[in-house]
Amino acid sequence: MYKISALPIKYDILPSPCYVIDEERFRENLSLIRLVSNDSGAEIILAFKGFAMWGVFPILTEYVSGAAASSVDEARLCFEEIGSPAHTYSPVYKVSDFRSILKYSSHVTFNSLNQFSKYSAELQKCSKKISAGLRINPEYSEISHGIYNPCSPGSRLGVIIDDLKEGLPDGIEGLHFHVLFESDSYALENVLQVVESKFGKFFPQLKWINLGGGHLMTRKDYDVEHLIKILKKFREKTGLHVILEPGSAFAWETGELVATVEDIVENQGIKTAILDVSFTAHMPDCLEMPYKPKIIGATDPVPGKPTYRIGGNSCLSGDVMGDWSFDRELRPGDRIIFWDMIHYTMVKTTTFNGVHHPSIGIWTRDDKFKLLREFGYEDYKNRLS
């Protein structure tokens, strides 16, 4: 069930709460991503929106050399910590940010024709070459979660083919779409067929195409050979430079969130174990999607086994998730280990209620824990004034 490395993490010696990434599992994912890039000829870069733990970027840059940014701060992080300009896309750019966007980017993709028109003069005046792209909406997606579907009717993301009746604007060198979510290569194949049928007439005018994120190539059941095959075929057919920017795939199943049971309360026969972490502050996707995370050593409710609802340490009534069964009764001080909490979870956390952000660390290949960051009062205070 769980991808455990040859050097299992000793969770009991870690601070609590704490996000911990396993260097060995991280390198396994990076090795596979590099293999796909080398064998397919596609450029694969990291999407910061899914994983921006810059303390492990020295490891990351042994395997890939670029990143996708969604804001001026993400673009700057790429420039400073990866050492290369970013591929930047945002639904809108602010005038006050745009010169910095250009400073930290090599590619800038626009969400609408209006946005490109607004900034085209600034692009032309830029002292370095910036490759401009346009986000497209193929009006086709296999995403079942509405909150993540950019092709929903009335979507604000990307231009549809009807918007391009007069052709592509001068200066556009690439197209960008992002319509996948933790998807397989067969979903990508279907999307590519739609994109080619609708937008293929523009391909001879272009230099590159960005296939966005959602390519969960490091998941155990992912057909990597099929991905390589369709990417090679598409490259050879179109002559375009192909870019992928997955986020989850880089950190998929590479680390956990370590928590501790602080109290157990019972109400109308329901026992709730209250932890030193919060679902709303530290695992927001669990409530947004929603989805039930995995806990190492726990299962869905089993009759006759000790069963608990798991509660967070904020005052939000809905800061709960459950239920789980355990092999024995839980007690205050027990560790609860949430599986696969490194991608997306970390980048979406808050300090709601002033709850401390979990520490961040890495379990190294030499079987040691390295603390990268811990948080306190100043981190909370400095967000507000």
Phi, psi and omega per residue, in radians:
M1 nan -0.708 -3.093
Y2 -1.979 2.455 3.118
K3 -1.485 1.640 -3.101
I4 -1.695 2.340 -3.099
S5 -1.374 3.017 3.121
A6 -1.133 -0.357 3.119
L7 -2.079 1.448 -3.080
P8 -0.998 2.474 3.132
I9 -1.197 2.351 3.073
K10 -1.565 1.482 -3.026
Y11 -1.072 -0.493 -3.048
D12 -1.226 -0.291 -3.134
I13 -1.704 -0.037 -3.104
L14 -1.453 2.688 3.000
P15 -1.141 2.795 3.127
S16 -2.340 2.300 -0.032
P17 -1.422 2.802 -3.074
C18 -2.782 2.308 2.903
Y19 -1.503 2.237 3.130
V20 -2.258 2.245 3.082
I21 -1.821 2.437 -3.131
D22 -1.616 1.972 -3.090
E23 -0.984 -0.698 -3.095
E24 -1.121 -0.805 3.135
R25 -1.172 -0.632 3.098
F26 -1.078 -0.783 3.123
R27 -1.146 -0.575 3.084
E28 -1.080 -0.782 3.099
N29 -1.102 -0.777 -3.125
L30 -1.097 -0.663 3.124
S31 -1.109 -0.735 3.129
L32 -1.169 -0.720 3.127
I33 -1.094 -0.727 3.098
R34 -1.120 -0.675 3.107
L35 -1.062 -0.800 3.130
V36 -1.063 -0.745 3.135
S37 -1.100 -0.834 -3.112
N38 -1.113 -0.764 -3.045
D39 -1.345 -0.494 -3.100
S40 -1.646 -0.392 -3.054
G41 1.446 0.052 3.116
A42 -1.509 2.580 3.041
E43 -1.514 2.223 3.131
I44 -2.056 2.146 -3.120
I45 -2.152 2.785 -3.102
L46 -1.490 2.306 3.025
A47 -1.547 1.967 -3.111
F48 -1.061 -0.445 -3.118
K49 -1.075 -0.394 3.127
G50 -1.745 -0.452 -3.061
F51 -2.797 1.983 -3.097
A52 -2.322 0.566 -3.127
M53 -1.350 1.478 -2.947
W54 -1.209 -0.216 3.072
G55 -1.128 -0.339 3.103
V56 -1.891 0.213 3.111
F57 -1.108 -0.526 3.036
P58 -1.025 -0.550 3.040
I59 -1.292 -0.817 -3.117
L60 -0.946 -0.776 -3.032
T61 -1.282 -0.095 2.957
E62 -1.250 -0.302 -3.015
Y63 -2.091 -0.650 3.120
V64 -2.327 2.845 -3.012
S65 -2.270 0.275 -3.114
G66 -2.613 3.000 -3.130
A67 -2.637 2.741 3.064
A68 -1.809 2.302 -3.101
A69 -2.040 2.661 3.123
S70 -2.093 0.147 -3.103
S71 -2.845 2.970 3.118
V72 -1.151 -0.597 -3.136
D73 -1.220 -0.699 3.090
E74 -1.155 -0.696 3.116
A75 -1.096 -0.708 3.119
R76 -1.154 -0.695 3.108
L77 -1.059 -0.728 3.084
C78 -1.067 -0.833 -3.095
F79 -1.073 -0.724 -3.043
E80 -1.476 -0.651 -2.992
E81 -1.831 -0.357 3.026
I82 -1.776 -0.461 3.063
G83 1.546 0.332 3.106
S84 -2.499 2.688 3.091
P85 -1.199 2.689 -3.026
A86 -1.592 2.787 2.874
H87 -1.623 1.890 -2.950
T88 -1.924 2.325 3.006
Y89 -2.404 2.416 3.025
S90 -2.560 2.563 3.096
P91 -0.995 -0.584 3.023
V92 -2.544 2.650 3.020
Y93 -2.004 2.393 3.062
K94 -1.508 2.499 3.127
V95 -0.982 -0.703 -3.091
S96 -1.192 -0.321 -3.129
D97 -1.731 -0.323 -2.825
F98 -1.167 -0.636 3.131
R99 -1.140 -0.607 3.069
S100 -1.220 -0.643 3.050
I101 -0.971 -0.810 -3.139
L102 -1.141 -0.660 -3.129
K103 -1.064 -0.684 -3.002
Y104 -1.761 0.111 -3.027
S105 -2.170 2.686 2.966
S106 -1.879 -0.540 3.105
H107 -2.189 2.368 3.073
V108 -2.264 2.093 -3.130
T109 -1.842 2.387 -3.096
F110 -1.846 2.509 -3.064
N111 -1.439 -0.395 -3.082
S112 -2.538 2.854 3.058
L113 -1.150 -0.587 3.112
N114 -1.100 -0.744 -3.137
Q115 -1.143 -0.708 3.112
F116 -1.124 -0.758 3.130
S117 -1.081 -0.689 -3.113
K118 -1.085 -0.648 -3.004
Y119 -1.937 0.075 -3.073
S120 -1.090 -0.649 3.120
A121 -1.146 -0.684 3.105
E122 -1.116 -0.652 3.079
L123 -1.075 -0.777 -3.099
Q124 -1.161 -0.530 -3.132
K125 -1.439 -0.214 -3.071
C126 -1.076 2.425 -3.060
S127 -1.285 -0.239 3.094
K128 -2.145 2.818 -3.131
K129 -1.273 2.161 3.045
I130 -2.046 2.224 3.111
S131 -1.556 2.070 -3.063
A132 -1.629 2.433 3.110
G133 -2.273 2.944 3.125
L134 -2.254 2.247 3.072
R135 -1.356 2.321 3.125
I136 -1.964 2.697 3.060
N137 -2.056 1.816 -3.111
P138 -1.266 -0.068 -3.120
E139 1.042 0.545 3.091
Y140 -2.558 2.245 3.094
S141 -2.715 2.616 3.094
E142 -1.854 0.300 3.117
I143 -1.304 2.238 -3.114
S144 -1.603 -0.299 3.136
H145 -1.597 1.974 -3.061
G146 -1.010 -0.614 -3.102
I147 -1.108 -0.389 -3.107
Y148 -1.898 0.113 -3.049
N149 -1.665 1.853 -3.116
P150 -1.390 -0.011 3.138
C151 -1.862 0.219 3.064
S152 -1.067 2.612 3.124
P153 -0.941 2.313 3.137
G154 1.411 0.202 -3.109
S155 -0.970 2.498 3.104
R156 -1.524 -0.049 -2.961
L157 -1.802 1.940 3.019
G158 1.555 2.809 3.122
V159 -1.685 2.473 3.079
I160 -1.576 2.913 -3.051
I161 -1.072 -0.549 3.129
D162 -1.136 -0.375 3.103
D163 -1.302 -0.212 -3.024
L164 -1.997 0.565 3.140
K165 -1.091 -0.486 3.122
E166 -1.645 0.151 3.100
G167 1.617 -3.135 3.107
L168 -1.366 2.490 3.067
P169 -1.132 2.606 3.036
D170 -1.048 2.368 3.109
G171 1.812 -0.225 3.086
I172 -1.428 2.150 -3.099
E173 -1.908 -0.195 -3.089
G174 -2.636 2.830 3.020
L175 -2.074 2.623 -3.068
H176 -2.388 2.230 2.975
F177 -2.305 2.669 3.112
H178 -2.523 1.697 -3.045
V179 -2.319 0.292 -3.139
L180 -1.987 2.730 3.100
F181 -2.583 1.906 -3.112
E182 0.797 0.804 -2.985
S183 -1.718 2.919 3.092
D184 -1.721 3.111 -3.071
S185 -1.245 -0.395 -3.134
Y186 -1.284 -0.613 3.015
A187 -1.102 -0.735 3.090
L188 -1.072 -0.738 3.141
E189 -1.039 -0.745 3.124
N190 -1.136 -0.726 3.134
V191 -1.122 -0.749 -3.136
L192 -1.045 -0.649 3.115
Q193 -1.106 -0.726 3.122
V194 -1.182 -0.773 -3.134
V195 -1.071 -0.764 -3.128
E196 -1.150 -0.695 -3.118
S197 -1.167 -0.606 -3.098
K198 -1.547 -0.731 -2.984
F199 -1.987 0.001 -3.067
G200 -1.038 -0.466 -3.132
K201 -1.117 -0.341 3.138
F202 -1.572 -0.212 -3.033
F203 -0.969 -0.718 -3.129
P204 -1.059 -0.337 3.140
Q205 -1.530 -0.124 -2.942
L206 -1.866 2.851 3.039
K207 -1.862 -0.537 -3.029
W208 -2.593 2.830 3.008
I209 -2.446 2.302 -3.127
N210 -1.827 2.086 -3.082
L211 -1.539 0.180 3.050
G212 1.181 -2.733 -3.105
G213 -1.943 -2.838 -3.128
G214 1.529 0.086 -3.124
H215 -1.549 1.682 -3.013
L216 -1.539 1.092 -3.006
M217 -1.242 -0.266 3.129
T218 -1.630 0.024 3.039
R219 -1.250 2.533 -2.994
K220 -0.979 -0.678 -3.051
D221 -1.637 0.186 -3.116
Y222 -1.295 2.366 -3.138
D223 -1.522 1.537 -3.065
V224 -1.140 -0.702 -3.130
E225 -1.096 -0.643 3.108
H226 -1.170 -0.692 3.090
L227 -1.038 -0.860 3.141
I228 -1.018 -0.737 -3.117
K229 -1.073 -0.837 -3.073
I230 -1.265 -0.553 3.093
L231 -1.169 -0.770 3.114
K232 -1.083 -0.774 -3.125
K233 -1.086 -0.749 -3.128
F234 -1.162 -0.731 3.114
R235 -1.064 -0.831 -3.083
E236 -1.159 -0.611 -3.109
K237 -1.286 -0.687 -3.020
T238 -1.725 -0.428 -3.065
G239 1.316 0.154 -3.107
L240 -1.528 2.602 2.953
H241 -1.309 2.173 -3.038
V242 -1.808 2.310 -3.116
I243 -2.154 2.379 2.986
L244 -2.118 2.521 -3.134
E245 -2.349 1.151 3.092
P246 -1.203 2.719 3.041
G247 -2.012 -1.047 -3.105
S248 -1.019 -0.658 -3.046
A249 -1.016 -0.561 -3.114
F250 -1.169 -0.714 -3.022
A251 -1.942 0.209 -3.075
W252 -1.038 2.129 3.095
E253 0.964 0.633 3.134
T254 -1.799 -0.140 -3.098
G255 -2.957 2.978 -2.984
E256 -2.241 2.951 2.966
L257 -1.934 2.031 -3.116
V258 -1.592 2.242 -3.133
A259 -2.358 2.949 -3.116
T260 -2.283 2.429 3.025
V261 -1.260 2.143 3.132
E262 -1.780 -0.508 3.137
D263 -2.790 2.802 3.048
I264 -2.273 2.150 3.119
V265 -2.072 2.697 -3.133
E266 -2.272 2.348 3.132
N267 -2.538 2.080 3.137
Q268 0.917 0.749 3.060
G269 1.445 -0.039 3.121
I270 -1.746 2.103 3.078
K271 -1.636 2.253 3.107
T272 -2.070 2.180 3.037
A273 -1.577 2.031 -3.130
I274 -1.630 2.203 -3.029
L275 -1.784 3.061 3.064
D276 -1.614 0.328 3.024
V277 -2.237 2.928 -3.096
S278 -2.228 2.370 3.055
F279 -1.172 -0.775 -3.098
T280 -1.204 -0.568 -3.103
A281 -1.611 -0.623 -2.992
H282 -1.968 -0.323 3.120
M283 -2.378 0.959 -2.978
P284 -1.055 -0.537 -3.138
D285 -1.094 -0.455 3.119
C286 -1.071 -0.591 3.140
L287 -1.626 -0.491 -3.090
E288 -1.302 -0.743 -3.039
M289 -1.164 -0.952 -0.141
P290 -1.578 2.909 2.986
Y291 -2.595 2.717 -3.126
K292 -1.711 2.027 -3.126
P293 -1.241 2.904 3.068
K294 -1.613 2.529 3.038
I295 -2.081 2.213 -3.136
I296 -1.100 2.234 3.125
G297 1.508 0.077 3.128
A298 -2.150 2.781 3.132
T299 -2.349 3.018 2.941
D300 -1.065 2.791 -3.036
P301 -0.917 2.321 3.103
V302 -2.154 2.138 3.132
P303 -0.947 2.329 3.109
G304 1.585 -0.225 3.121
K305 -1.742 2.640 3.094
P306 -0.999 2.153 -3.032
T307 -2.195 2.393 -3.067
Y308 -2.420 2.546 2.846
R309 -1.491 2.530 -3.121
I310 -1.851 2.194 -3.092
G311 -2.024 2.580 3.100
G312 -1.540 3.052 -3.051
N313 -1.756 0.307 3.036
S314 -1.690 3.016 -3.112
C315 -1.510 -0.042 3.120
L316 -1.159 2.172 -3.110
S317 -1.020 -0.614 -3.113
G318 -1.486 0.191 3.128
D319 -1.405 1.033 -3.134
V320 -2.462 2.759 3.102
M321 -2.662 2.428 3.118
G322 3.031 3.124 0.220
D323 -1.983 2.832 3.095
W324 -2.275 2.634 2.995
S325 -1.900 2.526 -3.124
F326 -2.168 2.859 -3.122
D327 -1.282 -0.368 3.131
R328 -2.543 2.922 3.093
E329 -1.080 2.408 3.064
L330 -1.405 2.635 3.103
R331 -2.362 2.645 3.026
P332 -0.942 2.374 -3.083
G333 1.772 -0.276 3.104
D334 -1.199 2.537 3.086
R335 -1.527 2.411 3.014
I336 -2.052 2.167 -3.055
I337 -1.973 1.921 3.088
F338 -1.455 2.167 -3.070
W339 -1.388 2.480 2.978
D340 1.030 1.107 -3.072
M341 -2.113 0.506 -3.082
I342 -1.781 -0.627 -3.132
H343 -1.570 2.424 -3.119
Y344 1.102 -0.781 -3.120
T345 -0.935 -0.933 -3.039
M346 -1.097 -0.658 -3.044
V347 -1.358 -0.173 -3.072
K348 -1.935 0.177 -3.076
T349 -1.268 2.813 3.083
T350 -2.355 3.062 3.024
T351 -1.971 0.613 3.093
F352 -0.870 2.374 -3.091
N353 1.218 0.048 -3.065
G354 1.317 0.264 3.101
V355 -1.173 2.391 -3.118
H356 -1.151 2.432 3.009
H357 -1.159 2.430 3.076
P358 -1.006 2.591 3.006
S359 -1.079 2.872 3.132
I360 -2.217 2.309 -3.140
G361 -2.655 3.060 3.127
I362 -2.294 2.392 2.985
W363 -1.634 1.928 -2.953
T364 -1.398 2.940 -3.139
R365 -1.208 -0.288 3.068
D366 -1.660 0.414 2.973
D367 1.138 0.737 3.105
K368 -2.326 2.705 3.067
F369 -1.691 2.289 3.085
K370 -2.069 2.016 3.102
L371 -1.355 2.127 -3.131
L372 -1.658 -0.574 -3.073
R373 -2.832 2.438 2.935
E374 -2.266 2.772 -2.946
F375 -2.191 2.668 -3.139
G376 -2.621 -2.752 -3.041
Y377 -0.999 -0.767 -3.076
E378 -1.080 -0.589 3.124
D379 -1.143 -0.660 3.061
Y380 -1.228 -0.862 -3.061
K381 -1.093 -0.680 -3.036
N382 -1.264 -0.140 3.056
R383 -1.429 -0.297 -3.022
L384 -2.319 2.841 3.058
S385 -2.692 nan nan
